[in-house]
Amino acid sequence: MVIDQFILSKGNGAGPEHGSSVCVALIKKETLKDHIDSLKGAYIDPKVIELESLALYHTYTEWYKTEDTVALLDIGASRSNLCIVSKGKPGYVRTFNRGGNGITSTIQDNLGIGFEEAEEKKISTGIILYETTGVEEDDKETVSSVIKKGLDPFMTELKQSLHAYEIQYNEPVTKLYIAGGSSRLINIDKFLGNELDLEVEHLSVPNEMLQKLPGVEGAGTLIPTGVGLVLRGAQKKHASGLNFRKGEYFYGKEVKESTGRILYIIAAIIVVILLGSIDFYSRYQDRMTRHQQIKSDIRKAYIETFPGTTNIVSENQQLKSAVEELKKKVTALGGGKNREMGALDLLNTINEKIPKELQVNINDFFMDKSKIRLQGNSDSFENVERLKKELEGITLFKKVDVSEAKLSADQKLVKFRIIIDL
């Protein structure tokens, strides 16, 4: 393995909660060698090889100047990269295996059509935000509904990541920038904005750079990550980020500094786009072949393990998520050495405090050292306020806030989220 790291934030050393945060990443030597050899085959010896999400960060800091806390999201075909930037520095980096292919597979499974037809319907229809009429519009509404269903696992991962950052660092993310091939999905920016209650904008590079790539359609959403890698390689001063060109793979002294920066940028962008296309199709062919061979066995095992599951999108990923969720619940229910009450005690206290006649359903409970988050639904806004007042009567709770309360899509229920300070 080749390992690299850099400091995200420096603490004052006064206890674990005030310690430093470090980003650590690793890559197999064989994988790194394959990437380097592929680039050398195109007569390019890369000076920097680092994470895609950090490459997107370099693009952002080059053309966007702000001290606000923002999230950068590259939505690819098979995976998505998230980087949260605070005060101009990367504060949180994560890659999760959710992307456009998952949406296409959901359309394929729900409509009983081939992958290529499902991909075409996804691209041409996108997400419909308002009700329409007519036979053709009904068909589009159906496709749009399935697309939203396919986005559910992706949205779960994204919301959990953003919430984890906000809880850990006690600062909200104010804006989301998106890039990548799947960010071209019609109305996905508006959909993300509505779901996350955030301002969403496409991350872009100056038009003069796009004009240097004639004939590349949709390059504006594809090249921000590639441009970021180029900018990282062109920086002479030390920059925040990783570089796997170390040890036996150290960038050689023989690389000529006289290589023109513009030619370097154009060549690197083209190579990144070509490698991305080759990587996409090779991964797709390989995964589809293996997927068809083992899908029935995995689904059978999954249903036997979780017989109550009705919505199966990706058995393997849902199984991993279910196991991780169970581990978290076991840890949470076990409590800690210095806690007077455990999570189970608090759950019982909350349950006893809610009047039986109050129509409230709690479907998500999250607890850390200082906060509790409740999510659920009720039949009216008045009942949500009544629940808040009942919870305020619990002496263990310092503060109870309704952070979100809105009607569900069918207008029949009120979805809410309550944050409790311990």
DRENKE-470873 format. One line per 8 residues: their letters; for each residue x, y, z of C-alpha. Coordinates in nm, 3 decimals, padded with zeros to 5 digits. Example, Ala and Ser with C-alpha at 12.3 -4.5 7.8 and 13.67 -1.06 7.14 Angstrom:
2
AS> 01.230:-00.450:00.780 ~ 01.367:-00.106:00.714
//
This chain:
422
MVIDQFIL> 00.000:00.000:00.000 ~ 00.102:00.362:-00.062 ~ -00.023:00.592:00.217 ~ -00.034:00.970:00.236 ~ -00.191:01.219:00.473 ~ -00.231:01.590:00.548 ~ -00.368:01.794:00.838 ~ -00.727:01.913:00.802
SKGNGAGP> -00.728:02.124:01.119 ~ -00.492:02.178:01.412 ~ -00.621:02.153:01.769 ~ -00.486:02.298:02.091 ~ -00.422:01.957:02.248 ~ -00.669:02.013:02.532 ~ -00.849:01.680:02.526 ~ -00.970:01.462:02.238
EHGSSVCV> -01.247:01.705:02.143 ~ -00.989:01.976:02.076 ~ -00.736:01.760:01.894 ~ -00.619:01.785:01.535 ~ -00.802:01.629:01.239 ~ -00.600:01.442:00.977 ~ -00.705:01.309:00.636 ~ -00.538:00.974:00.559
ALIKKETL> -00.577:00.782:00.231 ~ -00.416:00.476:00.079 ~ -00.400:00.303:-00.258 ~ -00.277:-00.038:-00.367 ~ 00.067:-00.028:-00.527 ~ -00.060:-00.233:-00.822 ~ -00.345:00.013:-00.885 ~ -00.112:00.313:-00.859
KDHIDSLK> 00.138:00.154:-01.098 ~ -00.139:00.079:-01.351 ~ -00.252:00.444:-01.347 ~ 00.103:00.573:-01.390 ~ 00.177:00.328:-01.672 ~ -00.145:00.424:-01.852 ~ -00.051:00.791:-01.842 ~ 00.306:00.721:-01.949
GAYIDPKV> 00.158:00.536:-02.246 ~ 00.020:00.876:-02.350 ~ 00.368:01.032:-02.291 ~ 00.260:01.194:-01.963 ~ 00.445:01.150:-01.635 ~ 00.206:01.282:-01.366 ~ 00.360:01.487:-01.087 ~ 00.059:01.453:-00.855
IELESLAL> -00.191:01.170:-00.799 ~ -00.453:01.236:-00.534 ~ -00.821:01.188:-00.439 ~ -01.087:01.307:-00.683 ~ -01.273:01.496:-00.409 ~ -00.960:01.694:-00.320 ~ -00.898:01.770:-00.688 ~ -01.245:01.928:-00.696
YHTYTEWY> -01.141:02.137:-00.393 ~ -00.849:02.288:-00.589 ~ -01.084:02.394:-00.869 ~ -01.312:02.560:-00.616 ~ -01.038:02.756:-00.439 ~ -00.897:02.877:-00.772 ~ -01.213:03.059:-00.883 ~ -01.440:03.082:-00.577
KTEDTVAL> -01.331:03.305:-00.289 ~ -01.542:03.269:00.026 ~ -01.504:03.196:00.397 ~ -01.843:03.020:00.415 ~ -01.875:02.648:00.478 ~ -01.973:02.482:00.148 ~ -01.995:02.128:00.012 ~ -01.846:02.015:-00.320
LDIGASRS> -02.007:01.708:-00.477 ~ -01.884:01.522:-00.787 ~ -02.167:01.287:-00.895 ~ -02.019:01.018:-01.116 ~ -02.150:00.702:-01.278 ~ -02.059:00.449:-01.010 ~ -01.945:00.668:-00.719 ~ -01.969:01.022:-00.584
NLCIVSKG> -01.704:01.233:-00.410 ~ -01.786:01.482:-00.135 ~ -01.556:01.751:00.004 ~ -01.673:02.004:00.264 ~ -01.471:02.327:00.265 ~ -01.462:02.558:00.567 ~ -01.276:02.890:00.569 ~ -01.101:02.795:00.246
KPGYVRTF> -00.968:02.461:00.379 ~ -01.093:02.105:00.329 ~ -01.264:01.988:00.648 ~ -01.434:01.663:00.546 ~ -01.369:01.420:00.259 ~ -01.573:01.114:00.166 ~ -01.638:00.887:-00.133 ~ -01.951:00.671:-00.146
NRGGNGIT> -02.051:00.415:-00.406 ~ -02.364:00.587:-00.534 ~ -02.406:00.747:-00.875 ~ -02.590:00.760:-01.205 ~ -02.566:00.386:-01.271 ~ -02.777:00.315:-00.963 ~ -03.054:00.540:-01.098 ~ -03.042:00.370:-01.439
STIQDNLG> -03.056:00.024:-01.279 ~ -03.362:00.128:-01.076 ~ -03.539:00.244:-01.394 ~ -03.438:-00.081:-01.564 ~ -03.575:-00.298:-01.281 ~ -03.897:-00.102:-01.223 ~ -03.996:-00.055:-01.588 ~ -03.866:-00.390:-01.716
IGFEEAEE> -03.653:-00.239:-01.995 ~ -03.291:-00.266:-02.108 ~ -03.005:-00.064:-01.962 ~ -02.956:00.157:-02.270 ~ -03.327:00.242:-02.291 ~ -03.333:00.313:-01.917 ~ -03.031:00.543:-01.956 ~ -03.203:00.728:-02.243
KKISTGII> -03.521:00.778:-02.039 ~ -03.317:00.905:-01.744 ~ -03.133:01.161:-01.956 ~ -03.435:01.280:-02.158 ~ -03.684:01.297:-01.869 ~ -03.489:01.396:-01.560 ~ -03.674:01.501:-01.246 ~ -04.019:01.657:-01.287
LYETTGVE> -04.085:01.905:-01.008 ~ -04.445:01.995:-01.088 ~ -04.760:01.800:-01.177 ~ -04.834:01.757:-01.549 ~ -05.127:01.629:-01.756 ~ -05.159:01.411:-02.067 ~ -05.060:01.056:-02.162 ~ -04.702:01.143:-02.257
EDDKETVS> -04.664:01.351:-01.942 ~ -04.795:01.061:-01.731 ~ -04.517:00.842:-01.872 ~ -04.261:01.108:-01.784 ~ -04.410:01.138:-01.435 ~ -04.361:00.763:-01.392 ~ -03.997:00.781:-01.503 ~ -03.938:01.084:-01.280
SVIKKGLD> -04.088:00.900:-00.982 ~ -03.859:00.601:-01.042 ~ -03.558:00.834:-01.074 ~ -03.641:00.981:-00.732 ~ -03.668:00.627:-00.597 ~ -03.326:00.547:-00.741 ~ -03.187:00.858:-00.572 ~ -03.306:00.747:-00.225
PFMTELKQ> -02.985:00.553:-00.131 ~ -02.772:00.839:-00.269 ~ -02.968:01.101:-00.072 ~ -02.942:00.893:00.246 ~ -02.560:00.880:00.216 ~ -02.539:01.251:00.135 ~ -02.768:01.362:00.419 ~ -02.583:01.144:00.670
SLHAYEIQ> -02.248:01.290:00.560 ~ -02.365:01.652:00.582 ~ -02.536:01.592:00.916 ~ -02.229:01.416:01.059 ~ -02.012:01.715:00.968 ~ -02.257:01.969:01.112 ~ -02.290:01.777:01.438 ~ -01.915:01.721:01.477
YNEPVTKL> -01.803:02.076:01.394 ~ -02.119:02.264:01.500 ~ -02.132:02.470:01.182 ~ -02.393:02.445:00.904 ~ -02.316:02.389:00.537 ~ -02.451:02.696:00.356 ~ -02.424:02.591:-00.009 ~ -02.373:02.286:-00.231
YIAGGSSR> -02.173:02.291:-00.556 ~ -02.221:01.995:-00.792 ~ -02.019:01.859:-01.084 ~ -01.968:01.530:-01.268 ~ -02.155:01.354:-01.547 ~ -02.463:01.270:-01.340 ~ -02.500:01.634:-01.233 ~ -02.635:01.691:-01.586
LINIDKFL> -02.960:01.514:-01.488 ~ -03.243:01.758:-01.558 ~ -03.351:01.953:-01.245 ~ -03.119:01.761:-01.011 ~ -02.993:02.092:-00.871 ~ -03.346:02.201:-00.780 ~ -03.426:01.854:-00.640 ~ -03.116:01.857:-00.419
GNELDLEV> -03.195:02.209:-00.307 ~ -03.547:02.111:-00.200 ~ -03.437:01.791:-00.025 ~ -03.142:01.947:00.159 ~ -03.285:02.297:00.208 ~ -02.964:02.435:00.059 ~ -02.870:02.663:-00.227 ~ -02.732:02.441:-00.505
EHLSVPNE> -02.513:02.556:-00.795 ~ -02.313:02.382:-01.068 ~ -01.938:02.414:-01.010 ~ -01.793:02.563:-01.327 ~ -01.465:02.680:-01.475 ~ -01.415:03.000:-01.680 ~ -01.561:02.995:-02.031 ~ -01.223:03.074:-02.185
MLQKLPGV> -01.096:02.738:-02.065 ~ -01.394:02.555:-02.216 ~ -01.327:02.727:-02.549 ~ -00.991:02.550:-02.561 ~ -01.176:02.215:-02.586 ~ -01.372:02.234:-02.914 ~ -01.613:01.948:-02.981 ~ -01.636:01.831:-02.618
EGAGTLIP> -02.007:01.843:-02.536 ~ -02.103:01.885:-02.173 ~ -01.741:01.952:-02.075 ~ -01.849:02.216:-01.825 ~ -01.976:01.953:-01.582 ~ -01.706:01.694:-01.652 ~ -01.377:01.882:-01.629 ~ -01.380:02.055:-01.284
TGVGLVLR> -01.219:01.750:-01.120 ~ -00.961:01.715:-01.397 ~ -00.883:02.087:-01.389 ~ -00.837:02.067:-01.012 ~ -00.579:01.792:-01.050 ~ -00.395:02.001:-01.309 ~ -00.398:02.305:-01.080 ~ -00.264:02.091:-00.796
GAQKKHAS> 00.021:01.971:-01.014 ~ 00.102:02.322:-01.135 ~ 00.126:02.472:-00.784 ~ 00.485:02.543:-00.685 ~ 00.410:02.616:-00.319 ~ 00.290:02.356:-00.070 ~ -00.085:02.305:-00.101 ~ -00.344:02.118:00.104
GLNFRKGE> -00.393:01.774:-00.041 ~ -00.248:01.430:-00.097 ~ 00.010:01.300:-00.339 ~ 00.068:00.929:-00.391 ~ 00.381:00.996:-00.601 ~ 00.618:00.901:-00.321 ~ 00.862:00.626:-00.230 ~ 00.938:00.407:-00.530
YFYGKEVK> 00.678:00.602:-00.729 ~ 00.833:00.943:-00.654 ~ 00.802:01.194:-00.937 ~ 01.136:01.190:-01.122 ~ 01.376:01.482:-01.144 ~ 01.395:01.425:-01.518 ~ 01.054:01.584:-01.577 ~ 01.122:01.899:-01.773
ESTGRILY> 00.996:02.215:-01.603 ~ 00.992:02.384:-01.943 ~ 00.673:02.201:-02.042 ~ 00.425:02.474:-02.123 ~ 00.159:02.519:-01.854 ~ -00.122:02.563:-02.109 ~ -00.022:02.249:-02.301 ~ 00.007:02.062:-01.971
IIAAIIVV> -00.343:02.170:-01.870 ~ -00.504:02.083:-02.204 ~ -00.330:01.744:-02.228 ~ -00.413:01.651:-01.870 ~ -00.779:01.747:-01.914 ~ -00.811:01.538:-02.230 ~ -00.638:01.242:-02.065 ~ -00.860:01.266:-01.757
ILLGSIDF> -01.172:01.270:-01.977 ~ -01.048:00.977:-02.189 ~ -00.942:00.774:-01.885 ~ -01.273:00.849:-01.719 ~ -01.463:00.723:-02.026 ~ -01.250:00.409:-02.054 ~ -01.280:00.345:-01.682 ~ -01.657:00.391:-01.693
YSRYQDRM> -01.721:00.146:-01.977 ~ -01.477:-00.117:-01.850 ~ -01.627:-00.099:-01.500 ~ -01.978:-00.110:-01.640 ~ -01.916:-00.420:-01.855 ~ -01.739:-00.601:-01.573 ~ -01.996:-00.515:-01.309 ~ -02.297:-00.599:-01.526
TRHQQIKS> -02.153:-00.943:-01.609 ~ -02.080:-01.026:-01.246 ~ -02.407:-00.870:-01.135 ~ -02.621:-01.099:-01.351 ~ -02.433:-01.407:-01.230 ~ -02.476:-01.352:-00.857 ~ -02.782:-01.125:-00.832 ~ -03.035:-01.401:-00.766
DIRKAYIE> -02.821:-01.561:-00.491 ~ -02.754:-01.229:-00.319 ~ -03.120:-01.129:-00.330 ~ -03.226:-01.465:-00.186 ~ -02.975:-01.435:00.099 ~ -03.075:-01.074:00.164 ~ -03.448:-01.153:00.181 ~ -03.380:-01.444:00.418
TFPGTTNI> -03.173:-01.216:00.644 ~ -03.411:-00.918:00.631 ~ -03.755:-01.067:00.546 ~ -03.939:-00.744:00.616 ~ -03.761:-00.544:00.344 ~ -03.985:-00.438:00.053 ~ -03.766:-00.183:-00.126 ~ -03.454:-00.354:-00.261
VSENQQLK> -03.229:-00.138:-00.482 ~ -02.881:-00.280:-00.422 ~ -02.874:-00.589:-00.202 ~ -02.499:-00.575:-00.134 ~ -02.489:-00.209:-00.037 ~ -02.813:-00.227:00.163 ~ -02.676:-00.528:00.354 ~ -02.356:-00.339:00.440
SAVEELKK> -02.558:-00.034:00.544 ~ -02.790:-00.248:00.757 ~ -02.496:-00.415:00.934 ~ -02.327:-00.080:00.999 ~ -02.655:00.064:01.129 ~ -02.698:-00.233:01.365 ~ -02.341:-00.184:01.493 ~ -02.414:00.184:01.561
KVTALGGG> -02.735:00.095:01.743 ~ -02.557:-00.163:01.960 ~ -02.291:00.095:02.050 ~ -02.553:00.359:02.123 ~ -02.767:00.130:02.337 ~ -02.464:00.026:02.539 ~ -02.410:00.379:02.670 ~ -02.079:00.509:02.804
KNREMGAL> -01.892:00.486:03.134 ~ -01.953:00.849:03.228 ~ -02.316:00.877:03.122 ~ -02.594:00.881:03.380 ~ -02.850:00.753:03.134 ~ -02.813:00.547:02.818 ~ -02.990:00.582:02.484 ~ -03.245:00.317:02.579
DLLNTINE> -03.330:00.505:02.901 ~ -03.385:00.827:02.708 ~ -03.602:00.647:02.453 ~ -03.820:00.513:02.735 ~ -03.839:00.859:02.894 ~ -03.948:01.018:02.564 ~ -04.202:00.741:02.499 ~ -04.357:00.784:02.845
KIPKELQV> -04.379:01.162:02.799 ~ -04.576:01.143:02.471 ~ -04.954:01.124:02.540 ~ -05.122:00.819:02.389 ~ -05.379:01.032:02.208 ~ -05.104:01.233:02.031 ~ -05.076:01.109:01.670 ~ -04.698:01.102:01.630
NINDFFMD> -04.469:00.848:01.461 ~ -04.094:00.858:01.537 ~ -03.901:00.683:01.259 ~ -03.544:00.802:01.321 ~ -03.353:00.848:01.648 ~ -02.993:00.974:01.653 ~ -02.791:01.047:01.967 ~ -02.438:01.165:02.037
KSKIRLQG> -02.267:01.312:02.346 ~ -02.454:01.642:02.341 ~ -02.754:01.614:02.109 ~ -03.051:01.400:02.017 ~ -03.220:01.416:01.677 ~ -03.576:01.288:01.631 ~ -03.738:01.255:01.289 ~ -04.091:01.143:01.221
NSDSFENV> -04.437:01.249:01.108 ~ -04.768:01.361:01.251 ~ -05.112:01.454:01.123 ~ -05.083:01.827:01.198 ~ -04.842:02.111:01.277 ~ -05.025:02.159:01.609 ~ -04.932:01.808:01.720 ~ -04.567:01.878:01.635
ERLKKELE> -04.575:02.187:01.858 ~ -04.749:01.989:02.129 ~ -04.479:01.720:02.109 ~ -04.214:01.994:02.145 ~ -04.381:02.127:02.460 ~ -04.407:01.778:02.609 ~ -04.035:01.718:02.546 ~ -03.947:02.054:02.703
GITLFKKV> -04.097:01.917:03.023 ~ -03.818:01.657:03.051 ~ -03.560:01.801:03.292 ~ -03.270:01.622:03.123 ~ -03.321:01.829:02.808 ~ -03.160:02.175:02.806 ~ -03.317:02.292:02.481 ~ -03.574:02.153:02.236
DVSEAKLS> -03.602:02.300:01.883 ~ -03.816:02.203:01.584 ~ -03.553:02.241:01.311 ~ -03.785:02.134:01.031 ~ -04.160:02.084:00.984 ~ -04.317:02.052:00.641 ~ -04.596:01.870:00.458 ~ -04.514:01.538:00.296
ADQKLVKF> -04.535:01.496:-00.080 ~ -04.894:01.363:-00.060 ~ -04.997:01.656:00.167 ~ -05.141:01.410:00.423 ~ -04.870:01.414:00.690 ~ -04.639:01.668:00.849 ~ -04.276:01.555:00.844 ~ -04.065:01.702:01.124
RIIIDL> -03.718:01.700:01.275 ~ -03.649:01.794:01.637 ~ -03.302:01.871:01.778 ~ -03.256:01.830:02.155 ~ -02.955:01.966:02.349 ~ -02.859:01.745:02.645
//
